[in-house]
């Protein structure tokens, strides 16, 4: 069984991507929760899933991942 079969595509969902954006902007979990209308606990769960999906360890790596993708999208357009 390959990683894709086990974890599905390693592309964040629309909601996950919104959380990534907010974290990359420097918001804390509580602030992210308020921005998307959920609880801090749900945000923590999302972040664990996002880290696993993308093979990352923490918020800093997540922010760097986001910035790299944002830059790629600008150069592709």
HUJOHU-V596588 format. One record per backbone hydrogen bond with DSSP energy under -1.0 kcal/mol. NH is the residue of the N-H (numbers start at 1). CO is the residue of the C=O. Records with the same first field share a line. If there is no record, write none. Layout:
BEGIN
NH=CO ; CO
END
This chain:
BEGIN
6=2
7=3
8=4
17=13
18=14
19=15
20=16
21=17
22=18
23=19
24=20
25=21
26=23
27=22
32=28
33=29
34=30
35=31
36=32
37=33
38=33
43=39
44=40
45=41
46=42
47=43
48=44
49=45
50=46
51=47
52=48
53=49
54=50
55=51
56=51
62=58
63=59
64=60
65=61
66=62
67=63
68=64
69=65
70=66
71=67
72=68
73=69
74=70
75=71
76=72
77=73
END
